[in-house]
């Protein structure tokens, strides 16, 4: 993916769900990810960010999931406002 601001390459940051032995608690290292006992089970794409590698730009783009989450939040806000206005004007003839 290219930076939407300057067109440079980006790096992705995403939270992952990891299956690991209990003995690794508070002792996780980068080398552990190469061991058989460690498995990546999934990624939380709603928290994904794409960071521009150009040091003069460093723009951060939200991933697709963040876009969807923002739309859902805005939808809830607008629905609540509609309900508030319905209650306010209930019984009023607006014709």
PDB file of N, CA, C and O in Angstrom:
ATOM      1  N   UNK A   1       0.850  -1.176   0.000  1.00  0.00           N
ATOM      2  CA  UNK A   1       0.000   0.000   0.000  1.00  0.00           C
ATOM      3  C   UNK A   1       0.892   1.235   0.000  1.00  0.00           C
ATOM      4  O   UNK A   1       1.921   1.277   0.675  1.00  0.00           O
ATOM      5  N   UNK A   2       0.486   2.222  -0.757  1.00  0.00           N
ATOM      6  CA  UNK A   2       1.224   3.477  -0.855  1.00  0.00           C
ATOM      7  C   UNK A   2       0.555   4.536   0.018  1.00  0.00           C
ATOM      8  O   UNK A   2      -0.650   4.489   0.262  1.00  0.00           O
ATOM      9  N   UNK A   3       1.352   5.483   0.480  1.00  0.00           N
ATOM     10  CA  UNK A   3       0.837   6.587   1.293  1.00  0.00           C
ATOM     11  C   UNK A   3      -0.149   7.399   0.457  1.00  0.00           C
ATOM     12  O   UNK A   3       0.151   7.776  -0.675  1.00  0.00           O
ATOM     13  N   UNK A   4      -1.320   7.663   1.018  1.00  0.00           N
ATOM     14  CA  UNK A   4      -2.334   8.426   0.293  1.00  0.00           C
ATOM     15  C   UNK A   4      -1.977   9.905   0.206  1.00  0.00           C
ATOM     16  O   UNK A   4      -2.575  10.643  -0.577  1.00  0.00           O
ATOM     17  N   UNK A   5      -1.006  10.341   1.006  1.00  0.00           N
ATOM     18  CA  UNK A   5      -0.618  11.753   1.013  1.00  0.00           C
ATOM     19  C   UNK A   5       0.543  12.032   0.059  1.00  0.00           C
ATOM     20  O   UNK A   5       0.498  12.994  -0.708  1.00  0.00           O
ATOM     21  N   UNK A   6       1.609  11.173   0.105  1.00  0.00           N
ATOM     22  CA  UNK A   6       2.804  11.459  -0.700  1.00  0.00           C
ATOM     23  C   UNK A   6       3.174  10.353  -1.682  1.00  0.00           C
ATOM     24  O   UNK A   6       4.047  10.562  -2.525  1.00  0.00           O
ATOM     25  N   UNK A   7       2.538   9.181  -1.601  1.00  0.00           N
ATOM     26  CA  UNK A   7       2.812   8.094  -2.535  1.00  0.00           C
ATOM     27  C   UNK A   7       3.964   7.180  -2.159  1.00  0.00           C
ATOM     28  O   UNK A   7       4.285   6.264  -2.915  1.00  0.00           O
ATOM     29  N   UNK A   8       4.598   7.402  -1.009  1.00  0.00           N
ATOM     30  CA  UNK A   8       5.707   6.549  -0.565  1.00  0.00           C
ATOM     31  C   UNK A   8       5.184   5.212  -0.042  1.00  0.00           C
ATOM     32  O   UNK A   8       3.985   5.050   0.186  1.00  0.00           O
ATOM     33  N   UNK A   9       6.098   4.259   0.145  1.00  0.00           N
ATOM     34  CA  UNK A   9       5.732   2.982   0.745  1.00  0.00           C
ATOM     35  C   UNK A   9       5.271   3.194   2.184  1.00  0.00           C
ATOM     36  O   UNK A   9       5.609   4.196   2.815  1.00  0.00           O
ATOM     37  N   UNK A  10       4.496   2.240   2.693  1.00  0.00           N
ATOM     38  CA  UNK A  10       4.006   2.319   4.073  1.00  0.00           C
ATOM     39  C   UNK A  10       4.394   1.064   4.836  1.00  0.00           C
ATOM     40  O   UNK A  10       4.761   0.046   4.250  1.00  0.00           O
ATOM     41  N   UNK A  11       4.306   1.158   6.150  1.00  0.00           N
ATOM     42  CA  UNK A  11       4.444   0.014   7.057  1.00  0.00           C
ATOM     43  C   UNK A  11       3.091  -0.149   7.725  1.00  0.00           C
ATOM     44  O   UNK A  11       2.394   0.830   7.992  1.00  0.00           O
ATOM     45  N   UNK A  12       2.726  -1.397   7.993  1.00  0.00           N
ATOM     46  CA  UNK A  12       1.434  -1.669   8.603  1.00  0.00           C
ATOM     47  C   UNK A  12       1.626  -2.054  10.067  1.00  0.00           C
ATOM     48  O   UNK A  12       2.550  -2.791  10.409  1.00  0.00           O
ATOM     49  N   UNK A  13       0.750  -1.552  10.920  1.00  0.00           N
ATOM     50  CA  UNK A  13       0.693  -1.979  12.316  1.00  0.00           C
ATOM     51  C   UNK A  13      -0.701  -2.539  12.556  1.00  0.00           C
ATOM     52  O   UNK A  13      -1.707  -1.890  12.272  1.00  0.00           O
ATOM     53  N   UNK A  14      -0.739  -3.770  13.092  1.00  0.00           N
ATOM     54  CA  UNK A  14      -2.021  -4.416  13.364  1.00  0.00           C
ATOM     55  C   UNK A  14      -1.869  -5.275  14.616  1.00  0.00           C
ATOM     56  O   UNK A  14      -0.817  -5.874  14.838  1.00  0.00           O
ATOM     57  N   UNK A  15      -2.911  -5.332  15.423  1.00  0.00           N
ATOM     58  CA  UNK A  15      -2.889  -6.189  16.607  1.00  0.00           C
ATOM     59  C   UNK A  15      -3.222  -7.611  16.181  1.00  0.00           C
ATOM     60  O   UNK A  15      -4.140  -7.834  15.392  1.00  0.00           O
ATOM     61  N   UNK A  16      -2.467  -8.573  16.711  1.00  0.00           N
ATOM     62  CA  UNK A  16      -2.705  -9.977  16.361  1.00  0.00           C
ATOM     63  C   UNK A  16      -3.071 -10.782  17.600  1.00  0.00           C
ATOM     64  O   UNK A  16      -2.711 -10.426  18.722  1.00  0.00           O
ATOM     65  N   UNK A  17      -3.793 -11.871  17.374  1.00  0.00           N
ATOM     66  CA  UNK A  17      -4.092 -12.833  18.428  1.00  0.00           C
ATOM     67  C   UNK A  17      -3.093 -13.964  18.289  1.00  0.00           C
ATOM     68  O   UNK A  17      -2.951 -14.557  17.220  1.00  0.00           O
ATOM     69  N   UNK A  18      -2.407 -14.255  19.377  1.00  0.00           N
ATOM     70  CA  UNK A  18      -1.309 -15.210  19.364  1.00  0.00           C
ATOM     71  C   UNK A  18      -1.595 -16.358  20.322  1.00  0.00           C
ATOM     72  O   UNK A  18      -2.040 -16.142  21.449  1.00  0.00           O
ATOM     73  N   UNK A  19      -1.338 -17.569  19.870  1.00  0.00           N
ATOM     74  CA  UNK A  19      -1.404 -18.733  20.741  1.00  0.00           C
ATOM     75  C   UNK A  19       0.026 -19.050  21.159  1.00  0.00           C
ATOM     76  O   UNK A  19       0.896 -19.267  20.316  1.00  0.00           O
ATOM     77  N   UNK A  20       0.260 -19.073  22.469  1.00  0.00           N
ATOM     78  CA  UNK A  20       1.615 -19.288  22.983  1.00  0.00           C
ATOM     79  C   UNK A  20       1.547 -20.101  24.266  1.00  0.00           C
ATOM     80  O   UNK A  20       0.526 -20.093  24.953  1.00  0.00           O
ATOM     81  N   UNK A  21       2.630 -20.805  24.595  1.00  0.00           N
ATOM     82  CA  UNK A  21       2.656 -21.557  25.851  1.00  0.00           C
ATOM     83  C   UNK A  21       2.561 -20.615  27.055  1.00  0.00           C
ATOM     84  O   UNK A  21       3.071 -19.495  27.020  1.00  0.00           O
ATOM     85  N   UNK A  22       1.914 -21.077  28.104  1.00  0.00           N
ATOM     86  CA  UNK A  22       1.783 -20.273  29.318  1.00  0.00           C
ATOM     87  C   UNK A  22       3.120 -19.898  29.922  1.00  0.00           C
ATOM     88  O   UNK A  22       3.230 -18.885  30.613  1.00  0.00           O
ATOM     89  N   UNK A  23       4.130 -20.702  29.669  1.00  0.00           N
ATOM     90  CA  UNK A  23       5.461 -20.416  30.226  1.00  0.00           C
ATOM     91  C   UNK A  23       6.086 -19.158  29.627  1.00  0.00           C
ATOM     92  O   UNK A  23       7.072 -18.647  30.158  1.00  0.00           O
ATOM     93  N   UNK A  24       5.524 -18.652  28.526  1.00  0.00           N
ATOM     94  CA  UNK A  24       6.065 -17.450  27.879  1.00  0.00           C
ATOM     95  C   UNK A  24       5.501 -16.161  28.478  1.00  0.00           C
ATOM     96  O   UNK A  24       5.873 -15.065  28.061  1.00  0.00           O
ATOM     97  N   UNK A  25       4.609 -16.297  29.453  1.00  0.00           N
ATOM     98  CA  UNK A  25       3.973 -15.132  30.069  1.00  0.00           C
ATOM     99  C   UNK A  25       5.025 -14.148  30.571  1.00  0.00           C
ATOM    100  O   UNK A  25       5.901 -14.517  31.353  1.00  0.00           O
ATOM    101  N   UNK A  26       4.939 -12.908  30.125  1.00  0.00           N
ATOM    102  CA  UNK A  26       5.865 -11.816  30.481  1.00  0.00           C
ATOM    103  C   UNK A  26       7.302 -12.085  30.046  1.00  0.00           C
ATOM    104  O   UNK A  26       8.217 -11.420  30.531  1.00  0.00           O
ATOM    105  N   UNK A  27       7.525 -13.035  29.153  1.00  0.00           N
ATOM    106  CA  UNK A  27       8.879 -13.332  28.690  1.00  0.00           C
ATOM    107  C   UNK A  27       8.929 -13.456  27.171  1.00  0.00           C
ATOM    108  O   UNK A  27       9.853 -14.072  26.641  1.00  0.00           O
ATOM    109  N   UNK A  28       7.979 -12.899  26.475  1.00  0.00           N
ATOM    110  CA  UNK A  28       7.886 -13.033  25.030  1.00  0.00           C
ATOM    111  C   UNK A  28       9.003 -12.252  24.339  1.00  0.00           C
ATOM    112  O   UNK A  28       9.240 -11.084  24.648  1.00  0.00           O
ATOM    113  N   UNK A  29       9.684 -12.910  23.402  1.00  0.00           N
ATOM    114  CA  UNK A  29      10.743 -12.258  22.633  1.00  0.00           C
ATOM    115  C   UNK A  29      10.459 -12.415  21.143  1.00  0.00           C
ATOM    116  O   UNK A  29       9.617 -13.221  20.748  1.00  0.00           O
ATOM    117  N   UNK A  30      11.157 -11.649  20.326  1.00  0.00           N
ATOM    118  CA  UNK A  30      10.991 -11.756  18.873  1.00  0.00           C
ATOM    119  C   UNK A  30      11.362 -13.149  18.375  1.00  0.00           C
ATOM    120  O   UNK A  30      10.735 -13.659  17.447  1.00  0.00           O
ATOM    121  N   UNK A  31      12.355 -13.757  18.969  1.00  0.00           N
ATOM    122  CA  UNK A  31      12.785 -15.099  18.553  1.00  0.00           C
ATOM    123  C   UNK A  31      11.683 -16.137  18.776  1.00  0.00           C
ATOM    124  O   UNK A  31      11.599 -17.120  18.038  1.00  0.00           O
ATOM    125  N   UNK A  32      10.842 -15.923  19.786  1.00  0.00           N
ATOM    126  CA  UNK A  32       9.769 -16.877  20.082  1.00  0.00           C
ATOM    127  C   UNK A  32       8.815 -17.064  18.898  1.00  0.00           C
ATOM    128  O   UNK A  32       8.248 -18.143  18.726  1.00  0.00           O
ATOM    129  N   UNK A  33       8.638 -16.041  18.099  1.00  0.00           N
ATOM    130  CA  UNK A  33       7.694 -16.125  16.982  1.00  0.00           C
ATOM    131  C   UNK A  33       8.115 -17.158  15.940  1.00  0.00           C
ATOM    132  O   UNK A  33       7.301 -17.557  15.107  1.00  0.00           O
ATOM    133  N   UNK A  34       9.362 -17.592  15.971  1.00  0.00           N
ATOM    134  CA  UNK A  34       9.850 -18.595  15.025  1.00  0.00           C
ATOM    135  C   UNK A  34       9.690 -20.019  15.562  1.00  0.00           C
ATOM    136  O   UNK A  34       9.923 -20.981  14.831  1.00  0.00           O
ATOM    137  N   UNK A  35       9.300 -20.162  16.814  1.00  0.00           N
ATOM    138  CA  UNK A  35       9.128 -21.493  17.408  1.00  0.00           C
ATOM    139  C   UNK A  35       7.775 -22.078  17.020  1.00  0.00           C
ATOM    140  O   UNK A  35       6.811 -21.345  16.798  1.00  0.00           O
ATOM    141  N   UNK A  36       7.712 -23.407  16.939  1.00  0.00           N
ATOM    142  CA  UNK A  36       6.479 -24.104  16.551  1.00  0.00           C
ATOM    143  C   UNK A  36       5.333 -23.851  17.519  1.00  0.00           C
ATOM    144  O   UNK A  36       4.170 -23.827  17.115  1.00  0.00           O
ATOM    145  N   UNK A  37       5.652 -23.662  18.790  1.00  0.00           N
ATOM    146  CA  UNK A  37       4.602 -23.519  19.810  1.00  0.00           C
ATOM    147  C   UNK A  37       3.848 -22.191  19.701  1.00  0.00           C
ATOM    148  O   UNK A  37       2.799 -22.025  20.324  1.00  0.00           O
ATOM    149  N   UNK A  38       4.363 -21.263  18.930  1.00  0.00           N
ATOM    150  CA  UNK A  38       3.745 -19.949  18.788  1.00  0.00           C
ATOM    151  C   UNK A  38       3.027 -19.873  17.446  1.00  0.00           C
ATOM    152  O   UNK A  38       3.617 -20.130  16.396  1.00  0.00           O
ATOM    153  N   UNK A  39       1.746 -19.517  17.497  1.00  0.00           N
ATOM    154  CA  UNK A  39       0.955 -19.425  16.274  1.00  0.00           C
ATOM    155  C   UNK A  39       0.143 -18.139  16.276  1.00  0.00           C
ATOM    156  O   UNK A  39      -0.477 -17.784  17.279  1.00  0.00           O
ATOM    157  N   UNK A  40       0.153 -17.449  15.151  1.00  0.00           N
ATOM    158  CA  UNK A  40      -0.721 -16.292  14.977  1.00  0.00           C
ATOM    159  C   UNK A  40      -2.079 -16.835  14.553  1.00  0.00           C
ATOM    160  O   UNK A  40      -2.190 -17.530  13.543  1.00  0.00           O
ATOM    161  N   UNK A  41      -3.115 -16.513  15.333  1.00  0.00           N
ATOM    162  CA  UNK A  41      -4.461 -17.026  15.070  1.00  0.00           C
ATOM    163  C   UNK A  41      -5.318 -16.055  14.265  1.00  0.00           C
ATOM    164  O   UNK A  41      -6.238 -16.470  13.561  1.00  0.00           O
ATOM    165  N   UNK A  42      -5.019 -14.773  14.369  1.00  0.00           N
ATOM    166  CA  UNK A  42      -5.828 -13.796  13.648  1.00  0.00           C
ATOM    167  C   UNK A  42      -5.308 -12.396  13.853  1.00  0.00           C
ATOM    168  O   UNK A  42      -4.376 -12.164  14.623  1.00  0.00           O
ATOM    169  N   UNK A  43      -5.927 -11.461  13.148  1.00  0.00           N
ATOM    170  CA  UNK A  43      -5.544 -10.054  13.243  1.00  0.00           C
ATOM    171  C   UNK A  43      -6.792  -9.207  13.464  1.00  0.00           C
ATOM    172  O   UNK A  43      -7.859  -9.513  12.932  1.00  0.00           O
ATOM    173  N   UNK A  44      -6.654  -8.155  14.241  1.00  0.00           N
ATOM    174  CA  UNK A  44      -7.749  -7.219  14.489  1.00  0.00           C
ATOM    175  C   UNK A  44      -7.608  -6.069  13.487  1.00  0.00           C
ATOM    176  O   UNK A  44      -6.971  -5.056  13.774  1.00  0.00           O
ATOM    177  N   UNK A  45      -8.208  -6.243  12.321  1.00  0.00           N
ATOM    178  CA  UNK A  45      -8.038  -5.267  11.246  1.00  0.00           C
ATOM    179  C   UNK A  45      -8.695  -3.932  11.564  1.00  0.00           C
ATOM    180  O   UNK A  45      -8.379  -2.929  10.924  1.00  0.00           O
ATOM    181  N   UNK A  46      -9.596  -3.895  12.531  1.00  0.00           N
ATOM    182  CA  UNK A  46     -10.216  -2.618  12.896  1.00  0.00           C
ATOM    183  C   UNK A  46      -9.217  -1.654  13.512  1.00  0.00           C
ATOM    184  O   UNK A  46      -9.458  -0.447  13.543  1.00  0.00           O
ATOM    185  N   UNK A  47      -8.107  -2.166  13.998  1.00  0.00           N
ATOM    186  CA  UNK A  47      -7.105  -1.291  14.609  1.00  0.00           C
ATOM    187  C   UNK A  47      -5.894  -1.093  13.711  1.00  0.00           C
ATOM    188  O   UNK A  47      -4.903  -0.497  14.132  1.00  0.00           O
ATOM    189  N   UNK A  48      -5.963  -1.586  12.478  1.00  0.00           N
ATOM    190  CA  UNK A  48      -4.814  -1.483  11.569  1.00  0.00           C
ATOM    191  C   UNK A  48      -4.535  -0.032  11.190  1.00  0.00           C
ATOM    192  O   UNK A  48      -5.452   0.757  10.963  1.00  0.00           O
ATOM    193  N   UNK A  49      -3.269   0.294  11.130  1.00  0.00           N
ATOM    194  CA  UNK A  49      -2.827   1.603  10.662  1.00  0.00           C
ATOM    195  C   UNK A  49      -1.732   1.402   9.635  1.00  0.00           C
ATOM    196  O   UNK A  49      -0.958   0.449   9.727  1.00  0.00           O
ATOM    197  N   UNK A  50      -1.661   2.293   8.655  1.00  0.00           N
ATOM    198  CA  UNK A  50      -0.612   2.273   7.649  1.00  0.00           C
ATOM    199  C   UNK A  50       0.195   3.552   7.817  1.00  0.00           C
ATOM    200  O   UNK A  50      -0.342   4.653   7.697  1.00  0.00           O
ATOM    201  N   UNK A  51       1.489   3.401   8.096  1.00  0.00           N
ATOM    202  CA  UNK A  51       2.349   4.533   8.426  1.00  0.00           C
ATOM    203  C   UNK A  51       3.327   4.762   7.285  1.00  0.00           C
ATOM    204  O   UNK A  51       4.030   3.842   6.868  1.00  0.00           O
ATOM    205  N   UNK A  52       3.370   5.978   6.788  1.00  0.00           N
ATOM    206  CA  UNK A  52       4.262   6.340   5.689  1.00  0.00           C
ATOM    207  C   UNK A  52       5.713   6.204   6.140  1.00  0.00           C
ATOM    208  O   UNK A  52       6.073   6.622   7.241  1.00  0.00           O
ATOM    209  N   UNK A  53       6.548   5.608   5.268  1.00  0.00           N
ATOM    210  CA  UNK A  53       7.966   5.417   5.595  1.00  0.00           C
ATOM    211  C   UNK A  53       8.813   6.634   5.235  1.00  0.00           C
ATOM    212  O   UNK A  53       9.998   6.681   5.564  1.00  0.00           O
ATOM    213  N   UNK A  54       8.223   7.609   4.570  1.00  0.00           N
ATOM    214  CA  UNK A  54       8.939   8.835   4.219  1.00  0.00           C
ATOM    215  C   UNK A  54       9.079   9.688   5.479  1.00  0.00           C
ATOM    216  O   UNK A  54       8.068  10.131   6.026  1.00  0.00           O
ATOM    217  N   UNK A  55      10.318   9.934   5.961  1.00  0.00           N
ATOM    218  CA  UNK A  55      10.497  10.686   7.213  1.00  0.00           C
ATOM    219  C   UNK A  55       9.974  12.119   7.152  1.00  0.00           C
ATOM    220  O   UNK A  55       9.716  12.725   8.192  1.00  0.00           O
ATOM    221  N   UNK A  56       9.815  12.668   5.948  1.00  0.00           N
ATOM    222  CA  UNK A  56       9.276  14.025   5.819  1.00  0.00           C
ATOM    223  C   UNK A  56       7.753  14.040   5.847  1.00  0.00           C
ATOM    224  O   UNK A  56       7.145  15.103   5.976  1.00  0.00           O
ATOM    225  N   UNK A  57       7.133  12.868   5.728  1.00  0.00           N
ATOM    226  CA  UNK A  57       5.671  12.778   5.693  1.00  0.00           C
ATOM    227  C   UNK A  57       5.128  12.140   6.973  1.00  0.00           C
ATOM    228  O   UNK A  57       4.436  12.796   7.752  1.00  0.00           O
ATOM    229  N   UNK A  58       5.443  10.862   7.188  1.00  0.00           N
ATOM    230  CA  UNK A  58       4.997  10.096   8.374  1.00  0.00           C
ATOM    231  C   UNK A  58       3.476  10.090   8.559  1.00  0.00           C
ATOM    232  O   UNK A  58       2.986   9.964   9.682  1.00  0.00           O
ATOM    233  N   UNK A  59       2.735  10.225   7.461  1.00  0.00           N
ATOM    234  CA  UNK A  59       1.272  10.226   7.529  1.00  0.00           C
ATOM    235  C   UNK A  59       0.761   8.861   7.990  1.00  0.00           C
ATOM    236  O   UNK A  59       1.302   7.828   7.594  1.00  0.00           O
ATOM    237  N   UNK A  60      -0.268   8.853   8.817  1.00  0.00           N
ATOM    238  CA  UNK A  60      -0.878   7.608   9.291  1.00  0.00           C
ATOM    239  C   UNK A  60      -2.282   7.513   8.703  1.00  0.00           C
ATOM    240  O   UNK A  60      -3.117   8.394   8.906  1.00  0.00           O
ATOM    241  N   UNK A  61      -2.527   6.422   7.966  1.00  0.00           N
ATOM    242  CA  UNK A  61      -3.844   6.166   7.383  1.00  0.00           C
ATOM    243  C   UNK A  61      -4.519   5.071   8.184  1.00  0.00           C
ATOM    244  O   UNK A  61      -3.905   4.048   8.490  1.00  0.00           O
ATOM    245  N   UNK A  62      -5.779   5.281   8.525  1.00  0.00           N
ATOM    246  CA  UNK A  62      -6.545   4.248   9.216  1.00  0.00           C
ATOM    247  C   UNK A  62      -6.871   3.135   8.239  1.00  0.00           C
ATOM    248  O   UNK A  62      -7.105   3.372   7.054  1.00  0.00           O
ATOM    249  N   UNK A  63      -6.880   1.922   8.758  1.00  0.00           N
ATOM    250  CA  UNK A  63      -7.235   0.769   7.942  1.00  0.00           C
ATOM    251  C   UNK A  63      -8.723   0.722   7.664  1.00  0.00           C
ATOM    252  O   UNK A  63      -9.487   1.535   8.184  1.00  0.00           O
ATOM    253  N   UNK A  64      -9.133  -0.233   6.840  1.00  0.00           N
ATOM    254  CA  UNK A  64     -10.533  -0.389   6.446  1.00  0.00           C
ATOM    255  C   UNK A  64     -11.440  -0.550   7.656  1.00  0.00           C
ATOM    256  O   UNK A  64     -12.520   0.040   7.710  1.00  0.00           O
ATOM    257  N   UNK A  65     -11.008  -1.341   8.617  1.00  0.00           N
ATOM    258  CA  UNK A  65     -11.834  -1.584   9.798  1.00  0.00           C
ATOM    259  C   UNK A  65     -12.113  -0.315  10.573  1.00  0.00           C
ATOM    260  O   UNK A  65     -13.216  -0.128  11.086  1.00  0.00           O
ATOM    261  N   UNK A  66     -11.119   0.563  10.664  1.00  0.00           N
ATOM    262  CA  UNK A  66     -11.332   1.832  11.351  1.00  0.00           C
ATOM    263  C   UNK A  66     -12.397   2.651  10.629  1.00  0.00           C
ATOM    264  O   UNK A  66     -13.214   3.314  11.268  1.00  0.00           O
ATOM    265  N   UNK A  67     -12.388   2.606   9.309  1.00  0.00           N
ATOM    266  CA  UNK A  67     -13.380   3.310   8.507  1.00  0.00           C
ATOM    267  C   UNK A  67     -14.777   2.779   8.820  1.00  0.00           C
ATOM    268  O   UNK A  67     -15.710   3.557   9.024  1.00  0.00           O
ATOM    269  N   UNK A  68     -14.919   1.456   8.857  1.00  0.00           N
ATOM    270  CA  UNK A  68     -16.211   0.833   9.149  1.00  0.00           C
ATOM    271  C   UNK A  68     -16.657   1.178  10.566  1.00  0.00           C
ATOM    272  O   UNK A  68     -17.822   1.509  10.787  1.00  0.00           O
ATOM    273  N   UNK A  69     -15.737   1.102  11.526  1.00  0.00           N
ATOM    274  CA  UNK A  69     -16.061   1.425  12.914  1.00  0.00           C
ATOM    275  C   UNK A  69     -16.537   2.870  13.041  1.00  0.00           C
ATOM    276  O   UNK A  69     -17.490   3.146  13.770  1.00  0.00           O
ATOM    277  N   UNK A  70     -15.885   3.786  12.345  1.00  0.00           N
ATOM    278  CA  UNK A  70     -16.291   5.198  12.385  1.00  0.00           C
ATOM    279  C   UNK A  70     -17.682   5.382  11.786  1.00  0.00           C
ATOM    280  O   UNK A  70     -18.483   6.163  12.298  1.00  0.00           O
ATOM    281  N   UNK A  71     -17.969   4.658  10.697  1.00  0.00           N
ATOM    282  CA  UNK A  71     -19.301   4.744  10.099  1.00  0.00           C
ATOM    283  C   UNK A  71     -20.371   4.223  11.054  1.00  0.00           C
ATOM    284  O   UNK A  71     -21.437   4.824  11.184  1.00  0.00           O
ATOM    285  N   UNK A  72     -20.089   3.110  11.717  1.00  0.00           N
ATOM    286  CA  UNK A  72     -21.046   2.554  12.680  1.00  0.00           C
ATOM    287  C   UNK A  72     -21.298   3.535  13.821  1.00  0.00           C
ATOM    288  O   UNK A  72     -22.439   3.714  14.248  1.00  0.00           O
ATOM    289  N   UNK A  73     -20.237   4.169  14.315  1.00  0.00           N
ATOM    290  CA  UNK A  73     -20.374   5.143  15.404  1.00  0.00           C
ATOM    291  C   UNK A  73     -21.217   6.332  14.944  1.00  0.00           C
ATOM    292  O   UNK A  73     -22.103   6.783  15.670  1.00  0.00           O
ATOM    293  N   UNK A  74     -20.943   6.843  13.736  1.00  0.00           N
ATOM    294  CA  UNK A  74     -21.697   7.980  13.213  1.00  0.00           C
ATOM    295  C   UNK A  74     -23.159   7.598  13.012  1.00  0.00           C
ATOM    296  O   UNK A  74     -24.052   8.400  13.284  1.00  0.00           O
ATOM    297  N   UNK A  75     -23.410   6.376  12.539  1.00  0.00           N
ATOM    298  CA  UNK A  75     -24.772   5.897  12.352  1.00  0.00           C
ATOM    299  C   UNK A  75     -25.530   5.886  13.679  1.00  0.00           C
ATOM    300  O   UNK A  75     -26.686   6.304  13.734  1.00  0.00           O
ATOM    301  N   UNK A  76     -24.888   5.412  14.744  1.00  0.00           N
ATOM    302  CA  UNK A  76     -25.525   5.390  16.067  1.00  0.00           C
ATOM    303  C   UNK A  76     -25.823   6.808  16.552  1.00  0.00           C
ATOM    304  O   UNK A  76     -26.887   7.066  17.113  1.00  0.00           O
ATOM    305  N   UNK A  77     -24.870   7.733  16.330  1.00  0.00           N
ATOM    306  CA  UNK A  77     -25.074   9.125  16.741  1.00  0.00           C
ATOM    307  C   UNK A  77     -26.262   9.737  16.006  1.00  0.00           C
ATOM    308  O   UNK A  77     -27.102  10.397  16.617  1.00  0.00           O
ATOM    309  N   UNK A  78     -26.330   9.518  14.695  1.00  0.00           N
ATOM    310  CA  UNK A  78     -27.425  10.077  13.902  1.00  0.00           C
ATOM    311  C   UNK A  78     -28.763   9.439  14.264  1.00  0.00           C
ATOM    312  O   UNK A  78     -29.784  10.126  14.314  1.00  0.00           O
ATOM    313  N   UNK A  79     -28.765   8.142  14.515  1.00  0.00           N
ATOM    314  CA  UNK A  79     -30.001   7.461  14.929  1.00  0.00           C
ATOM    315  C   UNK A  79     -30.509   8.011  16.257  1.00  0.00           C
ATOM    316  O   UNK A  79     -31.713   8.199  16.434  1.00  0.00           O
ATOM    317  N   UNK A  80     -29.606   8.265  17.179  1.00  0.00           N
ATOM    318  CA  UNK A  80     -29.985   8.840  18.472  1.00  0.00           C
ATOM    319  C   UNK A  80     -30.553  10.246  18.287  1.00  0.00           C
ATOM    320  O   UNK A  80     -31.509  10.626  18.965  1.00  0.00           O
ATOM    321  N   UNK A  81     -29.971  11.013  17.376  1.00  0.00           N
ATOM    322  CA  UNK A  81     -30.469  12.368  17.116  1.00  0.00           C
ATOM    323  C   UNK A  81     -31.859  12.317  16.485  1.00  0.00           C
ATOM    324  O   UNK A  81     -32.717  13.134  16.819  1.00  0.00           O
ATOM    325  N   UNK A  82     -32.090  11.373  15.585  1.00  0.00           N
ATOM    326  CA  UNK A  82     -33.416  11.205  14.980  1.00  0.00           C
ATOM    327  C   UNK A  82     -34.441  10.878  16.061  1.00  0.00           C
ATOM    328  O   UNK A  82     -35.527  11.457  16.079  1.00  0.00           O
ATOM    329  N   UNK A  83     -34.108   9.964  16.950  1.00  0.00           N
ATOM    330  CA  UNK A  83     -35.025   9.597  18.037  1.00  0.00           C
ATOM    331  C   UNK A  83     -35.295  10.786  18.958  1.00  0.00           C
ATOM    332  O   UNK A  83     -36.423  10.980  19.411  1.00  0.00           O
ATOM    333  N   UNK A  84     -34.265  11.577  19.232  1.00  0.00           N
ATOM    334  CA  UNK A  84     -34.429  12.762  20.077  1.00  0.00           C
ATOM    335  C   UNK A  84     -35.385  13.756  19.419  1.00  0.00           C
ATOM    336  O   UNK A  84     -36.258  14.320  20.080  1.00  0.00           O
ATOM    337  N   UNK A  85     -35.213  13.965  18.119  1.00  0.00           N
ATOM    338  CA  UNK A  85     -36.082  14.901  17.407  1.00  0.00           C
ATOM    339  C   UNK A  85     -37.507  14.371  17.287  1.00  0.00           C
ATOM    340  O   UNK A  85     -38.465  15.140  17.370  1.00  0.00           O
ATOM    341  N   UNK A  86     -37.652  13.066  17.093  1.00  0.00           N
ATOM    342  CA  UNK A  86     -38.996  12.467  17.057  1.00  0.00           C
ATOM    343  C   UNK A  86     -39.716  12.723  18.372  1.00  0.00           C
ATOM    344  O   UNK A  86     -40.882  13.117  18.383  1.00  0.00           O
ATOM    345  N   UNK A  87     -39.021  12.498  19.474  1.00  0.00           N
ATOM    346  CA  UNK A  87     -39.618  12.700  20.799  1.00  0.00           C
ATOM    347  C   UNK A  87     -39.974  14.170  21.012  1.00  0.00           C
ATOM    348  O   UNK A  87     -41.001  14.491  21.608  1.00  0.00           O
ATOM    349  N   UNK A  88     -39.120  15.050  20.522  1.00  0.00           N
ATOM    350  CA  UNK A  88     -39.345  16.492  20.704  1.00  0.00           C
ATOM    351  C   UNK A  88     -40.591  16.956  19.950  1.00  0.00           C
ATOM    352  O   UNK A  88     -41.372  17.755  20.466  1.00  0.00           O
ATOM    353  N   UNK A  89     -40.772  16.450  18.728  1.00  0.00           N
ATOM    354  CA  UNK A  89     -41.865  16.923  17.886  1.00  0.00           C
ATOM    355  C   UNK A  89     -43.054  15.968  17.835  1.00  0.00           C
ATOM    356  O   UNK A  89     -43.964  16.158  17.029  1.00  0.00           O
ATOM    357  N   UNK A  90     -43.056  14.954  18.681  1.00  0.00           N
ATOM    358  CA  UNK A  90     -44.155  13.996  18.707  1.00  0.00           C
ATOM    359  C   UNK A  90     -45.459  14.719  19.034  1.00  0.00           C
ATOM    360  O   UNK A  90     -45.537  15.491  19.990  1.00  0.00           O
ATOM    361  N   UNK A  91     -46.474  14.455  18.223  1.00  0.00           N
ATOM    362  CA  UNK A  91     -47.774  15.082  18.453  1.00  0.00           C
ATOM    363  C   UNK A  91     -47.890  16.464  17.834  1.00  0.00           C
ATOM    364  O   UNK A  91     -48.966  17.062  17.866  1.00  0.00           O
ATOM    365  N   UNK A  92     -46.809  16.982  17.272  1.00  0.00           N
ATOM    366  CA  UNK A  92     -46.844  18.291  16.625  1.00  0.00           C
ATOM    367  C   UNK A  92     -47.147  18.091  15.147  1.00  0.00           C
ATOM    368  O   UNK A  92     -46.532  17.251  14.491  1.00  0.00           O
ATOM    369  N   UNK A  93     -48.096  18.863  14.621  1.00  0.00           N
ATOM    370  CA  UNK A  93     -48.427  18.777  13.206  1.00  0.00           C
ATOM    371  C   UNK A  93     -47.473  19.682  12.445  1.00  0.00           C
ATOM    372  O   UNK A  93     -47.556  20.905  12.555  1.00  0.00           O
ATOM    373  N   UNK A  94     -46.560  19.086  11.669  1.00  0.00           N
ATOM    374  CA  UNK A  94     -45.558  19.866  10.941  1.00  0.00           C
ATOM    375  C   UNK A  94     -46.000  20.193   9.523  1.00  0.00           C
ATOM    376  O   UNK A  94     -45.240  20.821   8.786  1.00  0.00           O
ATOM    377  N   UNK A  95     -47.210  19.791   9.107  1.00  0.00           N
ATOM    378  CA  UNK A  95     -47.690  20.035   7.735  1.00  0.00           C
ATOM    379  C   UNK A  95     -48.112  21.460   7.550  1.00  0.00           C
ATOM    380  O   UNK A  95     -48.541  21.840   6.461  1.00  0.00           O
TER     381      UNK A  95
END
